[in-house]
Amino acid sequence: MEKKLDVVMREYFSLSNEARKKRLILWVKKGSFSIIPILKNISSDDSDVQIRYLSRKGIYHLNQRFEEKKYPFLENISIDVIHQEFNSNSHQRVAVIIEFCLFYHRVEILSFLRAYMLKINDSFILASCIGCLGKLGEVNDYQLVETYLSHDDPRVRASALESLFSLNSGLSMPYLLQAIGDEDNRIRATALQCLRFKNKSLVFRSLEEMTKSEHIWMRSSAAFALGEYKSDEPLTYLINLLQDRNEVVKKMALKSLYRMSANKNIKASEILEKYSQISSEESITDFFQLMGSKVKKEESALNSEDSRTRLMEINSITQSKLKERYLELENRLLIEEDNYVIASLILALGNIKREASIGLIESYLSSNIPRLRANAIEALSCFCNPKILTKVLLNLEDSNNRARANAVLAFRDFIYVDKHRVLSDMIESEQSLMQQSAFYAITELAKEEFYSLLEYLIERVIDIKLSQNVNSFLEMKKDESEICKKLYSQIVRDVDNLAENFDDMAEQEVPNIELSLESTETFEENFDEFRPDDLEEKSFELIKLEDFLNSLSEVKVQMIEFMKENQVQTHFDILKYAEKDKDFQVKCLAKMALKLYSSESFKNSQLSDIVVRKDGSVEIVDNNFFSELGLKIKKIKYDGDETPEALAQELQSRENEYKNSATWMGQFDDKFPLLNSMRLDTQYMIQKLLSQDKDELLNVCFAYYSPSYKAYRDGKKSLDVLQHENFIQLNTLKTQIVTQIDLSPTDHMICSCVSPKYMLILQKKDKIILFLRHILQFQAADYVEIPTEWIIDLNSTIQEHHHHLDLMLKDGASLRIPSLNAIDIQTIIKTFKTL
């Protein structure tokens, strides 16, 4: 139960405040009795005071509900009833009573359990009993459990092995090491789980053997056991298992990656994020090659450009108490620009009580961002040092409700601070948020002297929802506090009961708990507290993308608010771009604003169509290649039935034949080894472009050529095999292109896709074709056709050691195709002059 609880809490704390509230509401609505210990953890550990109050409210209601329903497994159930449940011989009833005994730690059943195990023959019940004895038993029970290691049923042996480890991990080591070589997958997986923090090198050698086993379930067990680790070592094995020929193994590997991601492994999260972007039509092999490289070379996630990745890493460091990385948090705070991340860093440094960071935290007490002030106050209160808290005194009069409430709570144990007066002032406020914060502060202080303020709050309350919360709180505390009992008895107006309150709120959409790396939608927050106090209100008419990109984050927020109300195509395009903004707040608000736009009324532009130049100017590019001549970028698709795996295997087979014969078997003439070395889907698409007339192809070569392409040009390597240096070269080139002010049509074409891989020039009698492949499009390519009759002349230009092909076109137009091989460019020009 403890292990399961830890997993649930890790997943819970990976969500945003708003998502945690929704998750908590759903749990209470479902009404499981086992949810109570989770709510107890939340009520004491959650950093948000409102959530702590909501969890206590849920505990009260669940206790009332189960008491009314006379739930049969309450804590005071008699030992005789427990014995009856065990003797029922029902799998389900025995499993429930065992879970109950574990939950309430009913050690008085041990003597009965030992005798009961000796007389039962049912393997399922026996395995459950052994597991229970392992968690509740004493060291002396080791000998009894040891006798079941030779049981005929693998389920029983696996349970005995795990219980031995729980009872005495030292004495169990020989059995665990022996079990690593067991023929049964369940036994091996159990042993590996127990050993995962003991002898890591031995475990990984065994896991590697299991991943190469001929038996499906052995590979599947390896995939499951690998997911138990939080470190990066299993990632290489899991990436390989994702390519397994069996779907069961693939799914188990994917589930393990999800578990690692939920345990805050950043690299596992990145792999899953990339994996989710790869559709069934995309190059799986290229993807795994790329990710295999990425796992080795990725830098600290605190330096990631993605704000969510930084947030997850901050949470991972603090939750896992990685003391050796605490300094990284402070260093990141010094350079962080995203206010949302800054707020998380401030709170993290307070929670870990890093005294060296006190001065840095104090500097945010005077920030013009309310949330940063509030978090700085909360962080400083963690140190419980009166000398530090004296600097928080001024915040007792803070204009922000959260900051003022946090200041009150920071001085909860200091009698010289008049908290009663501050809370009274907050209650007198005409702002409902100020009253809400006063109420939550009162519930956190949890003293009679402050409960007396609730009568004053009831008289002045503005928000009806707050009124309901106050009434529910009084009902919850009426048996513990005389003041609450008195106030509750005075309430005459009808108030919805707590169950209805939860049911009403639970109508909101609840995020999926399986993955904390879901889209930004799960991070919906009230961002008003990130709005600077001194921010000047701006008025807008029509926002341009250049203006949006060159604005500060605070101004972008105002622009987004304006675009929510003024829905035009230009604003829709800007919001789509803003979804990928580096600032977390801007990103979330843009996503929320887009929900208000009707998908039927606006054209969904691709982000890759937006090019930001060096001078700050921006252009949203469509499928035009050369608008003056009407040339368009077109797409071609592979229509074959082969799966990505089958195509990759076929290419691998031809590559092995090439190594023996030095000749590629393909669909083209032998003078085009570059094309014959391609994967079949690429060859098919090129053939389709050539109208099935293979003899009409005159020349083929690279655009954006570099020496790294030589082996591919000569047909010694295939561009479509697991090689991605060509992708790296062309993708790096793309990052250089977008910084230029003047972009050529071919530059635009390169920038039009996310991950360009290579561009070929195909010369025919009647046209020149530019053929572009990119890594995230397995069954498609982009191409442009330039009719030969439009070409007046071809010339070669040398510039900075690069040979460019210049096309003189009709109507005085010209087009440059950059960086060709010197021999290839002369061949194309010579061929053109003979036509």
C-alpha positions in Angstrom: 0.0 0.0 0.0 2.8 2.4 0.9 4.5 1.9 -2.5 1.3 2.5 -4.4 0.6 5.6 -2.3 4.0 7.0 -3.1 3.4 6.6 -6.8 0.0 8.3 -6.6 1.5 11.2 -4.7 4.3 11.6 -7.2 1.8 11.7 -10.1 -0.4 14.1 -8.1 2.3 16.6 -7.3 3.4 16.7 -11.0 0.1 18.4 -11.9 -0.5 22.2 -11.7 -2.6 23.7 -8.9 -5.7 23.8 -10.9 -5.3 20.2 -12.2 -4.6 19.0 -8.6 -7.9 20.6 -7.5 -9.8 18.8 -10.3 -8.0 15.5 -9.5 -8.9 15.8 -5.8 -12.6 16.6 -6.6 -12.8 13.5 -8.9 -11.3 11.3 -6.1 -13.8 12.5 -3.6 -16.7 12.1 -6.0 -15.7 8.4 -6.7 -15.8 7.9 -2.9 -13.3 5.1 -2.4 -12.4 4.5 1.3 -8.8 4.0 0.3 -8.5 7.6 -0.9 -8.6 8.9 2.7 -4.8 8.3 3.4 -4.0 10.1 0.1 -6.1 13.1 1.2 -4.4 13.1 4.6 -1.0 13.4 2.8 -2.3 16.2 0.6 -3.8 18.1 3.6 -0.4 18.3 5.2 2.1 18.3 2.2 0.4 20.4 -0.5 2.0 23.9 -0.9 -1.4 25.5 -1.8 -3.5 26.5 1.1 -6.7 26.2 -0.8 -6.0 22.6 -1.8 -5.1 21.7 1.8 -8.4 23.0 2.9 -10.3 21.2 0.1 -8.6 17.9 1.0 -9.6 18.3 4.7 -13.1 19.0 3.5 -13.0 15.8 1.4 -11.8 13.7 4.4 -14.6 15.0 6.5 -17.2 14.1 3.9 -15.8 10.7 3.1 -15.7 9.8 6.8 -19.3 10.9 7.1 -20.3 9.0 4.0 -18.7 5.7 5.0 -20.1 5.9 8.5 -23.6 6.4 7.1 -23.2 3.5 4.7 -21.9 1.3 7.6 -18.9 0.3 5.5 -18.0 -3.3 6.6 -14.2 -2.8 6.8 -13.9 0.0 9.3 -10.9 0.2 11.6 -12.6 -1.4 14.6 -13.6 -4.6 12.7 -13.2 -7.6 15.0 -10.5 -10.3 14.6 -13.3 -12.9 14.3 -14.8 -11.2 11.3 -11.3 -11.1 9.7 -11.0 -14.9 10.3 -14.4 -15.5 8.6 -13.3 -13.5 5.6 -10.1 -15.6 5.2 -12.1 -18.8 5.5 -14.5 -17.8 2.8 -12.1 -19.2 0.2 -13.2 -16.4 -2.1 -10.3 -14.9 -4.0 -11.9 -11.4 -4.0 -12.9 -11.4 -0.3 -9.5 -12.7 0.8 -7.8 -10.0 -1.4 -10.0 -7.3 0.1 -9.4 -8.4 3.7 -5.6 -8.6 3.2 -5.6 -5.1 1.7 -7.6 -4.0 4.8 -5.2 -5.6 7.2 -2.2 -4.0 5.5 -3.9 -0.6 5.4 -4.6 -0.6 9.1 -1.5 -2.6 10.0 -3.5 -5.3 11.8 -0.5 -7.3 13.2 -2.7 -9.3 15.5 -3.7 -11.5 12.6 -0.1 -12.8 12.2 -0.5 -15.9 14.4 -3.7 -16.8 12.5 -2.1 -16.1 9.1 0.9 -18.4 9.8 -1.4 -21.3 10.7 -3.8 -20.5 7.8 -1.0 -20.6 5.2 0.0 -24.2 6.2 -3.4 -25.6 5.5 -4.5 -23.9 2.2 -3.8 -25.2 -1.3 -5.2 -22.3 -3.5 -2.1 -20.7 -5.1 -3.7 -17.3 -5.5 -4.7 -17.0 -1.9 -1.4 -18.5 -0.7 0.6 -15.9 -2.7 -1.6 -13.1 -1.2 -1.0 -14.4 2.3 2.7 -14.7 1.8 2.8 -11.1 0.5 0.8 -9.9 3.6 3.2 -11.8 5.9 6.2 -10.2 4.2 4.8 -6.7 4.9 3.4 -7.2 8.4 5.6 -10.0 9.7 8.7 -10.2 11.8 12.2 -11.3 11.0 11.6 -14.8 12.4 8.9 -15.3 9.7 11.8 -15.5 7.2 12.1 -19.3 7.7 8.4 -19.9 7.0 8.4 -17.8 3.8 11.7 -19.5 2.7 9.8 -22.9 2.5 7.7 -21.6 -0.4 10.6 -20.8 -2.7 10.3 -24.4 -4.1 6.6 -24.2 -4.6 5.2 -25.5 -7.9 3.4 -22.3 -8.7 5.6 -19.4 -10.0 3.2 -16.9 -8.5 3.8 -18.3 -5.0 7.6 -18.4 -5.5 7.6 -14.8 -6.8 5.6 -13.7 -3.7 7.9 -15.6 -1.4 10.9 -14.0 -3.0 9.5 -10.5 -2.6 8.5 -11.2 1.0 12.0 -12.5 1.9 13.4 -9.3 0.7 10.9 -7.3 2.8 11.6 -9.3 5.9 15.4 -9.4 5.7 17.0 -8.0 2.6 20.5 -9.1 3.6 19.6 -12.8 4.0 17.6 -12.8 0.8 20.5 -11.7 -1.4 21.6 -15.3 -2.4 18.1 -16.2 -3.4 17.6 -13.0 -5.4 20.9 -13.5 -7.3 19.9 -17.1 -8.1 16.4 -16.0 -9.2 17.9 -13.6 -11.8 18.6 -16.7 -13.9 15.2 -18.4 -13.3 13.3 -19.6 -16.4 10.0 -17.9 -15.3 9.7 -14.3 -16.3 7.7 -13.4 -13.1 10.5 -14.7 -10.9 13.2 -12.9 -12.7 11.3 -9.6 -12.8 10.6 -9.8 -9.0 14.3 -10.5 -8.3 15.4 -7.6 -10.5 12.9 -5.3 -8.8 14.3 -6.2 -5.4 17.9 -5.8 -6.5 17.5 -2.6 -8.4 19.2 -0.5 -5.7 21.7 -3.2 -4.7 24.0 -4.4 -7.4 23.2 -2.3 -10.4 25.8 -3.6 -12.8 24.7 -7.2 -12.2 21.1 -6.3 -12.6 21.6 -4.5 -15.9 23.7 -7.4 -17.3 20.8 -9.7 -16.5 18.3 -7.4 -18.0 20.3 -7.1 -21.2 20.2 -10.9 -21.5 16.4 -10.9 -20.9 15.9 -8.2 -23.6 17.6 -10.6 -26.1 15.7 -13.7 -25.1 13.7 -15.6 -27.7 10.7 -15.8 -25.4 8.2 -12.9 -25.6 7.3 -12.8 -22.0 10.9 -12.8 -20.9 11.5 -9.6 -23.0 8.2 -8.2 -21.6 9.3 -8.8 -18.0 12.6 -7.1 -18.8 10.7 -4.1 -20.1 8.6 -4.0 -17.0 11.6 -4.3 -14.6 13.5 -1.5 -16.4 10.6 0.9 -15.7 11.3 0.5 -11.9 14.4 2.6 -12.2 14.5 6.4 -12.0 18.0 6.8 -13.5 18.8 7.1 -17.2 20.5 3.7 -17.6 17.4 1.8 -18.7 16.6 4.2 -21.5 18.9 2.6 -24.1 17.3 -0.8 -23.5 13.7 0.6 -23.5 14.4 2.4 -26.8 15.5 -0.9 -28.3 12.5 -2.8 -26.9 10.2 -0.2 -28.5 11.4 -1.7 -31.8 10.7 -5.2 -30.7 8.9 -7.4 -33.3 6.2 -8.2 -30.7 3.5 -5.7 -29.8 3.2 -6.9 -26.2 6.8 -6.1 -25.6 6.5 -2.7 -27.3 3.5 -1.8 -25.1 5.3 -2.9 -21.9 8.4 -0.8 -22.9 6.1 2.2 -23.6 4.4 1.7 -20.2 7.8 1.6 -18.5 8.8 4.9 -20.1 5.5 6.4 -18.8 6.3 5.2 -15.3 9.8 6.7 -15.5 8.3 9.9 -16.8 5.9 10.0 -13.9 8.9 9.5 -11.6 10.3 12.8 -13.0 12.9 11.3 -15.4 13.2 14.2 -17.8 14.8 12.2 -20.6 12.1 9.6 -20.5 9.6 12.4 -20.8 11.4 13.8 -23.8 11.5 10.4 -25.5 7.7 10.1 -25.0 7.1 13.6 -26.3 9.1 12.8 -29.4 7.5 9.4 -29.7 4.0 10.9 -29.6 4.8 13.1 -32.5 5.8 10.2 -34.7 2.7 8.9 -36.5 2.4 5.5 -38.1 3.5 7.0 -41.3 6.8 8.4 -40.0 10.3 7.0 -40.0 10.5 5.0 -36.8 14.1 3.9 -37.5 15.3 7.5 -38.0 13.5 8.5 -34.8 15.1 5.8 -32.7 18.5 6.6 -34.1 18.0 10.3 -33.3 16.7 9.6 -29.8 19.5 7.2 -29.1 22.0 10.0 -29.7 19.9 12.5 -27.8 19.9 10.4 -24.6 23.7 10.5 -24.5 24.2 14.1 -25.3 21.4 16.0 -23.5 22.5 18.7 -21.1 20.9 19.5 -17.8 17.1 19.9 -18.1 17.3 23.0 -16.1 18.8 24.7 -19.1 16.2 23.4 -21.5 14.5 25.9 -23.7 11.1 24.4 -22.8 9.7 26.0 -19.6 7.8 22.9 -18.7 10.9 20.7 -18.9 12.6 23.1 -16.5 9.6 23.0 -14.1 9.6 19.2 -14.1 13.3 19.2 -13.4 12.9 21.6 -10.5 10.2 19.4 -9.0 12.4 16.3 -9.6 15.4 17.8 -7.7 13.3 18.9 -4.7 11.1 15.8 -4.5 14.1 13.4 -4.8 16.2 15.6 -2.4 19.2 15.7 -4.8 21.4 17.8 -2.5 24.3 17.8 -4.9 22.1 19.7 -7.4 20.7 22.4 -5.0 23.3 24.9 -6.2 21.9 24.5 -9.8 18.5 25.7 -8.6 20.1 28.9 -7.2 22.2 29.4 -10.4 19.1 29.0 -12.6 17.2 31.5 -10.5 19.9 34.1 -11.2 19.3 33.8 -15.0 15.7 32.7 -15.3 13.4 35.0 -17.2 10.1 33.1 -17.1 8.1 34.4 -14.1 6.3 31.1 -13.7 9.5 29.2 -13.4 11.0 31.9 -11.1 8.1 31.4 -8.8 8.7 27.6 -8.7 12.5 28.1 -8.1 11.8 30.5 -5.2 9.5 28.0 -3.5 11.9 25.1 -4.2 14.8 26.9 -2.5 12.6 27.6 0.5 11.4 24.0 0.7 14.9 22.6 0.7 15.9 25.3 3.3 19.0 26.4 1.4 20.3 29.1 3.7 22.8 30.3 1.1 19.9 31.4 -1.0 18.1 33.5 1.6 19.5 36.8 0.3 18.4 35.9 -3.2 14.9 35.0 -2.0 14.6 38.2 0.0 15.2 40.2 -3.1 11.8 39.1 -4.5 9.9 40.5 -1.5 9.8 43.9 -3.3 9.1 42.4 -6.8 6.4 44.1 -8.8 5.0 40.6 -9.6 2.5 39.6 -6.8 3.1 35.8 -7.2 6.8 36.2 -6.8 6.3 38.2 -3.6 3.9 35.6 -2.2 6.2 32.8 -3.0 9.2 34.6 -1.5 7.2 35.1 1.7 6.3 31.4 1.8 9.8 30.3 1.1 11.3 32.5 3.8 8.8 31.1 6.3 10.2 27.6 5.8 13.4 28.7 7.6 11.5 29.5 10.8 14.0 32.2 11.6 12.7 35.4 13.3 15.6 37.5 12.0 14.7 36.6 8.4 11.0 37.1 8.9 11.4 40.7 10.1 11.8 41.6 6.5 8.3 40.2 5.8 6.6 42.5 8.2 5.9 45.1 5.4 4.1 42.4 3.4 1.4 42.2 6.1 0.0 45.3 4.3 0.6 43.9 0.8 -1.9 44.8 -1.9 -2.0 41.2 -3.1 -4.3 38.7 -1.3 -2.0 35.7 -1.5 1.1 37.7 -0.4 -0.7 39.1 2.6 -2.2 35.7 3.6 1.3 34.1 3.3 2.7 36.9 5.5 0.1 36.2 8.2 0.9 32.5 8.1 4.6 33.2 8.2 4.1 34.8 11.7 1.7 32.1 13.0 4.0 31.5 16.0 5.0 35.1 16.7 2.7 36.7 19.4 4.1 40.2 18.8 2.5 40.4 15.3 -1.2 41.5 15.3 -2.5 38.9 12.9 -6.1 39.5 14.1 -6.0 43.0 12.8 -4.6 42.1 9.4 -7.2 39.4 8.9 -9.9 41.8 9.9 -8.7 44.3 7.3 -8.7 41.6 4.7 -12.3 40.6 5.6 -13.4 44.2 5.3 -12.0 44.4 1.8 -14.4 44.7 -1.1 -12.4 42.2 -3.1 -13.7 38.6 -2.9 -10.2 37.2 -3.4 -8.9 39.1 -0.3 -11.8 37.6 1.7 -11.0 34.1 0.4 -7.4 34.4 1.4 -8.4 35.6 4.8 -10.6 32.5 5.2 -7.9 30.1 4.1 -5.4 31.8 6.4 -7.9 31.4 9.3 -8.3 27.7 8.6 -4.5 27.2 8.4 -3.9 29.0 11.7 -6.5 26.6 13.3 -6.9 28.4 16.6 -10.0 29.5 18.5 -9.0 33.1 18.6 -9.0 33.3 14.8 -12.2 31.2 14.4 -14.0 34.1 16.0 -13.3 36.1 12.9 -15.5 33.8 10.9 -18.6 35.4 12.3 -17.4 38.8 10.9 -16.6 37.1 7.6 -20.1 35.6 7.4 -21.6 39.1 7.8 -19.5 40.6 5.0 -18.9 37.8 2.6 -19.3 38.8 -1.1 -18.9 35.6 -3.0 -21.6 32.9 -2.5 -19.1 30.1 -3.1 -17.0 31.4 -0.3 -20.1 31.5 1.9 -20.7 27.8 1.2 -17.1 27.0 2.0 -17.4 28.8 5.3 -20.5 27.0 6.2 -19.0 23.6 5.3 -16.0 24.3 7.4 -18.1 25.2 10.4 -20.0 21.9 9.9 -16.7 20.1 9.8 -15.3 21.7 12.9 -18.5 21.9 15.0 -17.4 18.9 17.2 -13.9 20.3 17.8 -14.5 24.0 18.3 -17.0 25.7 20.6 -16.9 28.8 18.4 -17.6 26.8 15.2 -20.4 24.9 16.9 -22.0 28.2 18.0 -21.7 29.8 14.6 -22.9 26.7 12.8 -26.0 26.6 14.9 -26.8 30.2 13.9 -26.8 29.5 10.2 -30.3 29.6 8.9 -30.0 29.7 5.2 -30.0 26.6 3.2 -26.6 25.4 1.9 -25.9 22.7 -0.6 -24.3 19.7 1.2 -20.8 18.8 0.5 -21.6 16.0 -1.8 -23.5 18.2 -4.1 -20.7 20.8 -4.0 -18.3 18.2 -5.2 -20.7 16.9 -7.8 -21.1 20.4 -9.3 -17.4 21.1 -9.4 -16.6 17.7 -10.8 -18.4 18.5 -14.1 -15.2 20.2 -15.1 -12.9 18.2 -17.4 -10.4 16.1 -15.4 -6.9 15.6 -16.9 -5.4 12.1 -17.4 -3.2 11.1 -14.5 -1.1 8.6 -16.5 1.2 11.3 -17.9 2.3 14.4 -16.3 3.8 15.6 -19.6 0.5 16.1 -21.2 -0.2 19.3 -23.2 -0.2 22.7 -21.7 -3.9 22.4 -21.0 -3.3 20.7 -17.7 -1.3 23.7 -16.5 -4.2 26.1 -16.6 -3.7 28.6 -13.9 -5.0 31.9 -12.7 -2.2 34.1 -14.1 -3.5 37.4 -12.7 -0.9 37.2 -9.9 1.9 37.2 -12.5 0.7 40.6 -13.7 3.1 43.4 -12.6 1.5 45.9 -10.1 2.8 48.8 -12.1 2.0 47.5 -15.6 0.7 50.2 -17.9 -2.5 49.3 -19.7 -2.0 49.4 -23.5 -4.7 49.7 -26.2 -4.5 47.8 -29.4 -6.3 47.8 -32.8 -4.8 45.0 -34.9 -1.8 43.1 -33.6 1.1 42.2 -35.9 3.3 39.2 -35.4 6.4 41.3 -35.4 5.1 43.5 -32.6 4.0 40.4 -30.6 7.4 38.8 -30.9 9.3 41.9 -30.0 7.2 42.6 -26.9 7.9 41.8 -23.2 6.0 38.8 -21.7 3.8 41.2 -19.7 2.8 43.0 -22.8 2.2 39.7 -24.7 -0.3 38.8 -22.0 -2.2 42.0 -22.6 -2.1 41.3 -26.4 -3.5 37.8 -25.8 -6.4 39.2 -23.8 -7.1 41.6 -26.7 -6.9 38.8 -29.2 -9.4 36.7 -27.2 -12.0 39.3 -27.8 -11.0 40.3 -31.3 -11.0 37.1 -33.3 -9.5 37.5 -36.8 -7.3 35.2 -38.9 -4.1 37.3 -38.1 -4.7 37.0 -34.4 -5.4 33.2 -34.8 -2.0 32.8 -36.5 -0.3 34.8 -33.8 -1.9 32.7 -31.0 -0.8 29.5 -32.8 2.7 30.8 -32.7 2.4 32.0 -29.1 1.5 28.4 -28.1 5.3 27.7 -28.5 6.5 30.8 -26.7 9.4 30.3 -24.3 7.4 32.0 -21.5 5.2 29.5 -19.7 2.5 32.0 -18.9 2.3 33.2 -22.5 2.2 29.7 -23.7 -0.7 28.7 -21.4 -2.8 31.8 -22.0 -2.4 31.4 -25.8 -3.7 27.9 -25.6 -6.6 28.9 -23.5 -7.4 31.8 -25.9 -7.4 29.5 -28.9 -10.1 27.4 -27.3 -12.4 30.4 -27.9 -11.7 30.4 -31.6 -14.0 28.4 -33.8 -11.9 25.8 -35.7 -14.3 26.0 -38.6 -13.8 29.7 -39.2 -10.0 30.0 -39.2 -7.3 28.4 -41.3 -4.9 26.3 -39.2 -1.5 27.6 -40.2 1.6 25.4 -39.6 4.2 26.8 -37.2 6.9 25.9 -39.6 5.4 28.4 -42.0 6.4 31.3 -39.8 10.0 32.6 -40.4 11.5 35.2 -38.1 14.4 37.0 -39.7 17.5 38.6 -38.2 16.1 42.1 -38.3 13.0 41.0 -36.3 10.7 41.0 -39.3 8.3 38.0 -39.7 6.7 36.3 -42.6 4.0 33.6 -42.6 4.9 31.5 -45.5 2.4 29.5 -47.5 3.0 26.8 -50.1 4.3 29.4 -52.6 7.8 28.6 -53.8 8.2 31.4 -56.4 5.0 33.5 -56.3 6.1 35.7 -59.3 6.0 32.6 -61.6 3.3 30.7 -59.8 5.6 27.9 -58.6 4.2 26.0 -55.7 5.6 23.5 -53.1 3.7 20.3 -53.6 3.6 17.0 -51.6 3.9 13.5 -52.8 3.0 10.4 -50.8 4.0 6.8 -50.8 0.9 4.6 -51.4 2.5 1.2 -50.7 1.3 -1.3 -48.1 4.6 -2.0 -46.5 5.0 -1.0 -42.8 7.9 1.3 -41.7 9.5 -1.7 -40.1 9.2 -3.8 -43.3 10.7 -1.0 -45.4 13.6 -0.6 -43.0 14.3 -4.3 -42.9 14.2 -4.5 -46.7 16.8 -1.7 -46.9 18.9 -3.4 -44.3 18.9 -6.5 -46.4 19.9 -4.6 -49.6 22.6 -2.9 -47.6 24.1 -6.3 -46.5 24.0 -7.4 -50.2 25.8 -4.2 -51.2 28.6 -4.9 -48.7 29.2 -8.2 -50.5 28.7 -7.1 -54.1 29.5 -3.3 -54.1 26.3 -2.9 -56.1 22.9 -1.6 -54.9 19.8 -3.5 -56.1 17.2 -0.8 -56.9 14.6 0.5 -59.4 17.0 2.8 -61.3 19.8 2.6 -63.8 23.2 1.6 -62.3 24.5 5.1 -63.1 22.3 6.3 -60.2 23.7 4.5 -57.2 22.5 7.4 -55.0 18.9 6.6 -55.8 19.2 2.8 -55.7 20.6 3.1 -52.2 17.3 4.8 -51.1 14.6 3.1 -49.2 11.8 1.7 -51.4 9.3 4.4 -50.4 11.7 7.1 -51.5 12.4 5.3 -54.8 8.6 4.9 -55.4 8.0 8.6 -54.9 10.8 9.7 -57.2 9.6 7.2 -59.9 6.1 8.7 -59.5 7.6 12.2 -60.1 9.4 10.9 -63.2 6.0 9.6 -64.5 7.4 6.1 -64.5 9.8 7.0 -67.3 13.1 6.0 -65.7 15.2 6.6 -68.8 14.1 10.3 -68.9 16.1 11.0 -65.7 19.3 12.7 -66.8 21.1 13.8 -63.6 20.7 13.7 -59.9 22.7 15.5 -57.2 22.4 17.3 -53.9 21.5 20.9 -53.1 23.1 22.3 -50.0 26.0 19.9 -50.6 28.8 19.5 -48.1 31.7 17.0 -47.8 29.7 14.9 -45.4 27.4 14.0 -48.3 30.2 12.4 -50.4 29.6 8.8 -49.3 25.9 9.2 -50.1 26.6 10.9 -53.5 28.9 8.0 -54.5 26.3 5.4 -53.4 28.5 4.0 -50.6 25.9 4.8 -48.0 22.1 5.2 -48.0 20.5 8.4 -47.0 17.6 6.4 -45.5 19.6 4.0 -43.4 20.1 4.7 -39.7 22.4 7.6 -40.3 21.4 11.0 -39.2 24.6 13.0 -39.8 22.9 14.3 -43.0 19.9 15.3 -41.0 22.1 17.1 -38.5 23.9 18.9 -41.3 20.8 20.2 -43.0 18.9 20.9 -39.9 21.8 22.9 -38.5 21.9 24.8 -41.8 18.3 25.6 -41.4 19.0 27.3 -38.1 21.6 29.5 -39.9 19.2 30.3 -42.7 16.4 31.7 -40.5 18.8 34.3 -39.1 19.3 35.8 -42.6 17.4 38.8 -43.8 17.0 37.9 -47.4 15.8 34.3 -48.0 15.8 32.7 -51.4 12.9 30.4 -52.4 15.0 27.3 -51.7 15.8 28.7 -48.2 12.1 29.1 -47.6 11.5 25.5 -48.7 14.1 24.3 -46.2 12.5 26.4 -43.5 9.0 25.1 -44.3 9.5 21.8 -42.5 10.5 21.0 -39.0 13.4 18.7 -39.6 14.8 18.8 -43.1 16.9 15.8 -44.1 18.2 16.2 -47.6 17.3 18.0 -50.9 17.9 16.4 -54.2 18.0 18.0 -57.7 16.5 15.8 -60.4 17.2 16.9 -63.9 14.8 15.7 -66.7 14.4 16.8 -70.3 11.3 18.8 -69.5 11.9 20.0 -66.0 14.2 20.3 -63.0 12.7 18.9 -59.7 13.7 19.9 -56.2 12.9 16.9 -53.9 13.0 17.5 -50.1 12.7 14.8 -47.5 12.3 15.5 -43.8 12.7 13.2 -40.8 9.2 13.4 -39.4 7.5 12.5 -42.7 7.9 8.8 -43.5 5.5 8.4 -46.4 5.7 11.9 -47.9 8.1 14.4 -49.4 8.0 18.0 -50.7 8.9 18.9 -54.3 8.9 21.8 -56.7 8.9 21.4 -60.5 10.6 24.1 -62.7 9.8 23.6 -66.4 12.8 23.6 -68.7 11.0 25.9 -71.1 11.0 28.6 -68.4 14.8 28.4 -68.1 16.7 30.8 -70.3 20.2 30.0 -69.1 22.1 28.2 -66.3 25.3 29.6 -64.7 27.7 28.6 -61.9 28.6 31.2 -59.2 31.3 30.7 -56.7 30.8 32.4 -53.4 32.7 31.7 -50.2 34.0 28.4 -51.6 30.4 27.3 -52.4 29.3 26.6 -55.9 25.7 27.9 -56.6 23.5 27.1 -59.6 21.8 30.2 -60.9 18.8 29.8 -63.1 17.9 32.7 -65.4 14.1 32.4 -65.9 11.4 34.0 -68.0 10.1 37.5 -67.4 13.5 38.5 -66.0 13.2 36.3 -62.9 16.2 34.4 -61.4 16.5 31.6 -58.9 19.6 30.4 -57.0 20.0 26.7 -55.9 22.7 26.9 -53.2 25.8 24.7 -52.7 26.2 22.0 -55.4 29.2 19.7 -55.9 31.5 21.4 -58.4 31.4 18.4 -60.8 27.6 18.0 -60.5 26.9 21.7 -61.3 29.0 21.5 -64.5 27.2 18.3 -65.5 23.8 19.9 -65.1 24.8 23.0 -67.1 26.4 20.9 -69.9 23.3 18.7 -70.1 21.0 21.7 -70.3 23.0 23.2 -73.2 22.6 20.0 -75.2 18.8 19.9 -74.9 
